[in-house]
Amino acid sequence: MEAVARITELTAASSTSFQDAIDKAVARASKTLRNISGVEVVSQKAKVESGRITEYRATVNVTFLLDD
């Protein structure tokens, strides 16, 4: 039996860190996607206000296996 996977791109934000933004994206994906097998961090960006980072943003590709 061969597996077929799909990739969905998500962007999440955090006021704490890039890792927290990535964790939030995966946690949210887990609510509606089954069989998540991996995640690839595509980009990391930050919002800056008055010389300080105020928001961390991460875009990730979440890979999940499709059901038979």
Biopython code that builds the backbone (N, CA, C, O; Angstrom):
import numpy as np
from Bio.PDB.StructureBuilder import StructureBuilder

atoms = [
    (1, "MET", "N", (0.847, -1.167, 0.000)),
    (1, "MET", "CA", (0.000, 0.000, 0.000)),
    (1, "MET", "C", (0.899, 1.238, 0.000)),
    (1, "MET", "O", (1.819, 1.338, 0.812)),
    (2, "GLU", "N", (0.636, 2.167, -0.897)),
    (2, "GLU", "CA", (1.430, 3.375, -1.009)),
    (2, "GLU", "C", (0.706, 4.538, -0.337)),
    (2, "GLU", "O", (-0.520, 4.644, -0.391)),
    (3, "ALA", "N", (1.476, 5.392, 0.284)),
    (3, "ALA", "CA", (0.902, 6.548, 0.979)),
    (3, "ALA", "C", (0.918, 7.762, 0.059)),
    (3, "ALA", "O", (1.814, 7.931, -0.768)),
    (4, "VAL", "N", (-0.099, 8.600, 0.227)),
    (4, "VAL", "CA", (-0.180, 9.872, -0.485)),
    (4, "VAL", "C", (-0.265, 10.970, 0.563)),
    (4, "VAL", "O", (-1.063, 10.891, 1.497)),
    (5, "ALA", "N", (0.562, 11.993, 0.401)),
    (5, "ALA", "CA", (0.604, 13.080, 1.378)),
    (5, "ALA", "C", (0.163, 14.383, 0.725)),
    (5, "ALA", "O", (0.220, 14.544, -0.494)),
    (6, "ARG", "N", (-0.269, 15.285, 1.557)),
    (6, "ARG", "CA", (-0.643, 16.628, 1.116)),
    (6, "ARG", "C", (0.105, 17.625, 1.982)),
    (6, "ARG", "O", (0.429, 17.342, 3.135)),
    (7, "ILE", "N", (0.378, 18.796, 1.417)),
    (7, "ILE", "CA", (1.070, 19.852, 2.150)),
    (7, "ILE", "C", (0.176, 21.085, 2.186)),
    (7, "ILE", "O", (-0.351, 21.514, 1.159)),
    (8, "THR", "N", (0.013, 21.642, 3.368)),
    (8, "THR", "CA", (-0.765, 22.855, 3.557)),
    (8, "THR", "C", (0.124, 23.919, 4.181)),
    (8, "THR", "O", (0.836, 23.653, 5.149)),
    (9, "GLU", "N", (0.080, 25.126, 3.623)),
    (9, "GLU", "CA", (0.887, 26.226, 4.156)),
    (9, "GLU", "C", (0.072, 27.035, 5.152)),
    (9, "GLU", "O", (-1.072, 27.402, 4.884)),
    (10, "LEU", "N", (0.675, 27.309, 6.306)),
    (10, "LEU", "CA", (0.031, 28.077, 7.368)),
    (10, "LEU", "C", (0.964, 29.176, 7.853)),
    (10, "LEU", "O", (2.185, 29.027, 7.813)),
    (11, "THR", "N", (0.388, 30.271, 8.307)),
    (11, "THR", "CA", (1.166, 31.333, 8.943)),
    (11, "THR", "C", (0.566, 31.588, 10.317)),
    (11, "THR", "O", (-0.651, 31.704, 10.462)),
    (12, "ALA", "N", (1.430, 31.672, 11.322)),
    (12, "ALA", "CA", (0.976, 31.945, 12.689)),
    (12, "ALA", "C", (1.850, 33.028, 13.296)),
    (12, "ALA", "O", (2.974, 33.263, 12.853)),
    (13, "ALA", "N", (1.315, 33.681, 14.315)),
    (13, "ALA", "CA", (2.037, 34.779, 14.969)),
    (13, "ALA", "C", (2.080, 34.565, 16.471)),
    (13, "ALA", "O", (1.222, 33.899, 17.052)),
    (14, "SER", "N", (3.109, 35.151, 17.087)),
    (14, "SER", "CA", (3.286, 35.073, 18.529)),
    (14, "SER", "C", (3.968, 36.341, 19.017)),
    (14, "SER", "O", (4.786, 36.926, 18.308)),
    (15, "SER", "N", (3.633, 36.755, 20.209)),
    (15, "SER", "CA", (4.328, 37.896, 20.808)),
    (15, "SER", "C", (5.561, 37.441, 21.581)),
    (15, "SER", "O", (6.314, 38.266, 22.099)),
    (16, "THR", "N", (5.767, 36.116, 21.656)),
    (16, "THR", "CA", (6.843, 35.547, 22.463)),
    (16, "THR", "C", (8.092, 35.170, 21.666)),
    (16, "THR", "O", (9.193, 35.624, 21.979)),
    (17, "SER", "N", (7.915, 34.321, 20.617)),
    (17, "SER", "CA", (9.081, 33.816, 19.889)),
    (17, "SER", "C", (8.661, 33.165, 18.577)),
    (17, "SER", "O", (7.482, 32.898, 18.346)),
    (18, "PHE", "N", (9.662, 32.914, 17.715)),
    (18, "PHE", "CA", (9.399, 32.177, 16.482)),
    (18, "PHE", "C", (8.949, 30.761, 16.816)),
    (18, "PHE", "O", (8.022, 30.243, 16.194)),
    (19, "GLN", "N", (9.596, 30.132, 17.793)),
    (19, "GLN", "CA", (9.226, 28.762, 18.169)),
    (19, "GLN", "C", (7.774, 28.694, 18.613)),
    (19, "GLN", "O", (7.067, 27.747, 18.269)),
    (20, "ASP", "N", (7.322, 29.678, 19.368)),
    (20, "ASP", "CA", (5.933, 29.707, 19.813)),
    (20, "ASP", "C", (4.985, 29.856, 18.627)),
    (20, "ASP", "O", (3.922, 29.237, 18.609)),
    (21, "ALA", "N", (5.351, 30.660, 17.645)),
    (21, "ALA", "CA", (4.523, 30.813, 16.450)),
    (21, "ALA", "C", (4.429, 29.490, 15.687)),
    (21, "ALA", "O", (3.356, 29.119, 15.214)),
    (22, "ILE", "N", (5.551, 28.784, 15.571)),
    (22, "ILE", "CA", (5.563, 27.475, 14.902)),
    (22, "ILE", "C", (4.696, 26.484, 15.674)),
    (22, "ILE", "O", (3.900, 25.758, 15.078)),
    (23, "ASP", "N", (4.847, 26.452, 16.985)),
    (23, "ASP", "CA", (4.044, 25.551, 17.819)),
    (23, "ASP", "C", (2.556, 25.846, 17.663)),
    (23, "ASP", "O", (1.745, 24.922, 17.604)),
    (24, "LYS", "N", (2.190, 27.124, 17.596)),
    (24, "LYS", "CA", (0.784, 27.502, 17.422)),
    (24, "LYS", "C", (0.239, 27.036, 16.081)),
    (24, "LYS", "O", (-0.901, 26.580, 15.998)),
    (25, "ALA", "N", (1.041, 27.146, 15.034)),
    (25, "ALA", "CA", (0.606, 26.694, 13.706)),
    (25, "ALA", "C", (0.343, 25.187, 13.708)),
    (25, "ALA", "O", (-0.674, 24.731, 13.184)),
    (26, "VAL", "N", (1.256, 24.418, 14.296)),
    (26, "VAL", "CA", (1.095, 22.963, 14.336)),
    (26, "VAL", "C", (-0.090, 22.573, 15.220)),
    (26, "VAL", "O", (-0.857, 21.676, 14.868)),
    (27, "ALA", "N", (-0.241, 23.234, 16.353)),
    (27, "ALA", "CA", (-1.360, 22.928, 17.251)),
    (27, "ALA", "C", (-2.695, 23.213, 16.570)),
    (27, "ALA", "O", (-3.642, 22.437, 16.698)),
    (28, "ARG", "N", (-2.767, 24.319, 15.851)),
    (28, "ARG", "CA", (-4.019, 24.657, 15.156)),
    (28, "ARG", "C", (-4.299, 23.664, 14.040)),
    (28, "ARG", "O", (-5.438, 23.230, 13.866)),
    (29, "ALA", "N", (-3.271, 23.300, 13.283)),
    (29, "ALA", "CA", (-3.446, 22.322, 12.207)),
    (29, "ALA", "C", (-3.935, 20.990, 12.764)),
    (29, "ALA", "O", (-4.749, 20.313, 12.135)),
    (30, "SER", "N", (-3.449, 20.618, 13.925)),
    (30, "SER", "CA", (-3.818, 19.338, 14.544)),
    (30, "SER", "C", (-5.298, 19.259, 14.902)),
    (30, "SER", "O", (-5.836, 18.166, 15.081)),
    (31, "LYS", "N", (-5.953, 20.400, 15.007)),
    (31, "LYS", "CA", (-7.385, 20.400, 15.333)),
    (31, "LYS", "C", (-8.233, 19.909, 14.170)),
    (31, "LYS", "O", (-9.314, 19.362, 14.387)),
    (32, "THR", "N", (-7.764, 20.096, 12.932)),
    (32, "THR", "CA", (-8.581, 19.727, 11.775)),
    (32, "THR", "C", (-7.905, 18.743, 10.829)),
    (32, "THR", "O", (-8.579, 18.143, 9.993)),
    (33, "LEU", "N", (-6.601, 18.562, 10.938)),
    (33, "LEU", "CA", (-5.889, 17.644, 10.046)),
    (33, "LEU", "C", (-5.450, 16.409, 10.824)),
    (33, "LEU", "O", (-4.930, 16.503, 11.936)),
    (34, "ARG", "N", (-5.673, 15.250, 10.212)),
    (34, "ARG", "CA", (-5.214, 13.989, 10.816)),
    (34, "ARG", "C", (-3.920, 13.558, 10.148)),
    (34, "ARG", "O", (-3.602, 13.999, 9.044)),
    (35, "ASN", "N", (-3.194, 12.713, 10.809)),
    (35, "ASN", "CA", (-2.001, 12.072, 10.248)),
    (35, "ASN", "C", (-0.890, 13.061, 9.879)),
    (35, "ASN", "O", (-0.211, 12.880, 8.868)),
    (36, "ILE", "N", (-0.705, 14.096, 10.688)),
    (36, "ILE", "CA", (0.397, 15.031, 10.427)),
    (36, "ILE", "C", (1.710, 14.284, 10.621)),
    (36, "ILE", "O", (1.937, 13.653, 11.653)),
    (37, "SER", "N", (2.573, 14.369, 9.602)),
    (37, "SER", "CA", (3.831, 13.622, 9.665)),
    (37, "SER", "C", (5.063, 14.521, 9.693)),
    (37, "SER", "O", (6.166, 14.040, 9.952)),
    (38, "GLY", "N", (4.895, 15.813, 9.431)),
    (38, "GLY", "CA", (6.058, 16.692, 9.455)),
    (38, "GLY", "C", (5.689, 18.143, 9.254)),
    (38, "GLY", "O", (4.563, 18.483, 8.890)),
    (39, "VAL", "N", (6.673, 18.988, 9.502)),
    (39, "VAL", "CA", (6.488, 20.427, 9.307)),
    (39, "VAL", "C", (7.803, 21.008, 8.803)),
    (39, "VAL", "O", (8.877, 20.635, 9.274)),
    (40, "GLU", "N", (7.711, 21.915, 7.849)),
    (40, "GLU", "CA", (8.877, 22.612, 7.312)),
    (40, "GLU", "C", (8.678, 24.102, 7.545)),
    (40, "GLU", "O", (7.650, 24.657, 7.156)),
    (41, "VAL", "N", (9.636, 24.745, 8.166)),
    (41, "VAL", "CA", (9.570, 26.186, 8.375)),
    (41, "VAL", "C", (10.006, 26.856, 7.071)),
    (41, "VAL", "O", (11.150, 26.709, 6.641)),
    (42, "VAL", "N", (9.085, 27.590, 6.450)),
    (42, "VAL", "CA", (9.341, 28.228, 5.165)),
    (42, "VAL", "C", (9.967, 29.605, 5.357)),
    (42, "VAL", "O", (10.915, 29.972, 4.663)),
    (43, "SER", "N", (9.418, 30.370, 6.318)),
    (43, "SER", "CA", (9.977, 31.703, 6.564)),
    (43, "SER", "C", (9.670, 32.157, 7.984)),
    (43, "SER", "O", (8.724, 31.698, 8.624)),
    (44, "GLN", "N", (10.499, 33.066, 8.443)),
    (44, "GLN", "CA", (10.309, 33.707, 9.739)),
    (44, "GLN", "C", (10.430, 35.213, 9.515)),
    (44, "GLN", "O", (11.395, 35.688, 8.918)),
    (45, "LYS", "N", (9.441, 35.949, 10.001)),
    (45, "LYS", "CA", (9.451, 37.400, 9.870)),
    (45, "LYS", "C", (9.048, 37.996, 11.210)),
    (45, "LYS", "O", (8.452, 37.321, 12.050)),
    (46, "ALA", "N", (9.376, 39.252, 11.399)),
    (46, "ALA", "CA", (9.016, 39.899, 12.659)),
    (46, "ALA", "C", (8.476, 41.296, 12.385)),
    (46, "ALA", "O", (8.918, 41.985, 11.465)),
    (47, "LYS", "N", (7.521, 41.690, 13.196)),
    (47, "LYS", "CA", (6.978, 43.047, 13.156)),
    (47, "LYS", "C", (7.766, 43.873, 14.165)),
    (47, "LYS", "O", (7.976, 43.441, 15.298)),
    (48, "VAL", "N", (8.200, 45.058, 13.754)),
    (48, "VAL", "CA", (9.007, 45.910, 14.619)),
    (48, "VAL", "C", (8.286, 47.234, 14.828)),
    (48, "VAL", "O", (7.802, 47.852, 13.880)),
    (49, "GLU", "N", (8.225, 47.656, 16.080)),
    (49, "GLU", "CA", (7.650, 48.951, 16.450)),
    (49, "GLU", "C", (8.597, 49.626, 17.441)),
    (49, "GLU", "O", (9.006, 49.022, 18.432)),
    (50, "SER", "N", (8.931, 50.859, 17.168)),
    (50, "SER", "CA", (9.816, 51.639, 18.050)),
    (50, "SER", "C", (11.132, 50.913, 18.345)),
    (50, "SER", "O", (11.646, 50.960, 19.463)),
    (51, "GLY", "N", (11.666, 50.237, 17.314)),
    (51, "GLY", "CA", (12.950, 49.574, 17.476)),
    (51, "GLY", "C", (12.923, 48.262, 18.221)),
    (51, "GLY", "O", (13.979, 47.724, 18.553)),
    (52, "ARG", "N", (11.719, 47.719, 18.498)),
    (52, "ARG", "CA", (11.598, 46.454, 19.232)),
    (52, "ARG", "C", (10.693, 45.500, 18.467)),
    (52, "ARG", "O", (9.732, 45.919, 17.821)),
    (53, "ILE", "N", (11.009, 44.225, 18.546)),
    (53, "ILE", "CA", (10.145, 43.223, 17.935)),
    (53, "ILE", "C", (8.885, 43.090, 18.778)),
    (53, "ILE", "O", (8.946, 42.841, 19.982)),
    (54, "THR", "N", (7.745, 43.262, 18.123)),
    (54, "THR", "CA", (6.464, 43.152, 18.831)),
    (54, "THR", "C", (5.680, 41.903, 18.433)),
    (54, "THR", "O", (4.743, 41.507, 19.126)),
    (55, "GLU", "N", (6.062, 41.286, 17.320)),
    (55, "GLU", "CA", (5.362, 40.085, 16.888)),
    (55, "GLU", "C", (6.281, 39.229, 16.023)),
    (55, "GLU", "O", (6.940, 39.725, 15.109)),
    (56, "TYR", "N", (6.311, 37.944, 16.327)),
    (56, "TYR", "CA", (7.080, 36.967, 15.556)),
    (56, "TYR", "C", (6.101, 36.218, 14.661)),
    (56, "TYR", "O", (5.048, 35.775, 15.118)),
    (57, "ARG", "N", (6.452, 36.078, 13.386)),
    (57, "ARG", "CA", (5.578, 35.391, 12.434)),
    (57, "ARG", "C", (6.333, 34.254, 11.767)),
    (57, "ARG", "O", (7.475, 34.423, 11.340)),
    (58, "ALA", "N", (5.698, 33.105, 11.681)),
    (58, "ALA", "CA", (6.306, 31.939, 11.041)),
    (58, "ALA", "C", (5.341, 31.363, 10.015)),
    (58, "ALA", "O", (4.158, 31.172, 10.298)),
    (59, "THR", "N", (5.852, 31.091, 8.831)),
    (59, "THR", "CA", (5.094, 30.395, 7.803)),
    (59, "THR", "C", (5.661, 28.996, 7.706)),
    (59, "THR", "O", (6.871, 28.812, 7.569)),
    (60, "VAL", "N", (4.770, 27.998, 7.778)),
    (60, "VAL", "CA", (5.197, 26.601, 7.772)),
    (60, "VAL", "C", (4.388, 25.799, 6.759)),
    (60, "VAL", "O", (3.237, 26.118, 6.464)),
    (61, "ASN", "N", (5.008, 24.765, 6.242)),
    (61, "ASN", "CA", (4.309, 23.764, 5.429)),
    (61, "ASN", "C", (4.078, 22.551, 6.312)),
    (61, "ASN", "O", (5.027, 21.946, 6.810)),
    (62, "VAL", "N", (2.828, 22.202, 6.500)),
    (62, "VAL", "CA", (2.461, 21.037, 7.307)),
    (62, "VAL", "C", (2.142, 19.885, 6.347)),
    (62, "VAL", "O", (1.295, 20.013, 5.463)),
    (63, "THR", "N", (2.836, 18.766, 6.540)),
    (63, "THR", "CA", (2.612, 17.584, 5.698)),
    (63, "THR", "C", (1.764, 16.577, 6.460)),
    (63, "THR", "O", (2.036, 16.272, 7.621)),
    (64, "PHE", "N", (0.729, 16.063, 5.791)),
    (64, "PHE", "CA", (-0.106, 15.051, 6.415)),
    (64, "PHE", "C", (-0.469, 14.002, 5.395)),
    (64, "PHE", "O", (-0.624, 14.287, 4.208)),
    (65, "LEU", "N", (-0.605, 12.761, 5.885)),
    (65, "LEU", "CA", (-0.944, 11.626, 5.018)),
    (65, "LEU", "C", (-2.452, 11.567, 4.825)),
    (65, "LEU", "O", (-3.221, 11.730, 5.773)),
    (66, "LEU", "N", (-2.859, 11.334, 3.591)),
    (66, "LEU", "CA", (-4.294, 11.211, 3.304)),
    (66, "LEU", "C", (-4.799, 9.822, 3.672)),
    (66, "LEU", "O", (-4.091, 8.827, 3.513)),
    (67, "ASP", "N", (-6.023, 9.770, 4.162)),
    (67, "ASP", "CA", (-6.628, 8.489, 4.513)),
    (67, "ASP", "C", (-6.933, 7.710, 3.234)),
    (67, "ASP", "O", (-7.177, 8.291, 2.177)),
    (68, "ASP", "N", (-6.915, 6.372, 3.357)),
    (68, "ASP", "CA", (-7.277, 5.518, 2.213)),
    (68, "ASP", "C", (-8.774, 5.576, 1.986)),
    (68, "ASP", "O", (-9.286, 4.929, 1.072)),
]
sb = StructureBuilder()
sb.init_structure("model")
sb.init_model(0)
sb.init_chain("A")
sb.init_seg("    ")
for serial, (resi, resn, name, xyz) in enumerate(atoms, 1):
    if name == "N":
        sb.init_residue(resn, " ", resi, " ")
    sb.init_atom(name, np.array(xyz, "f"), 0.0, 1.0, " ", f" {name:<3s}", serial, name[0])
structure = sb.get_structure()
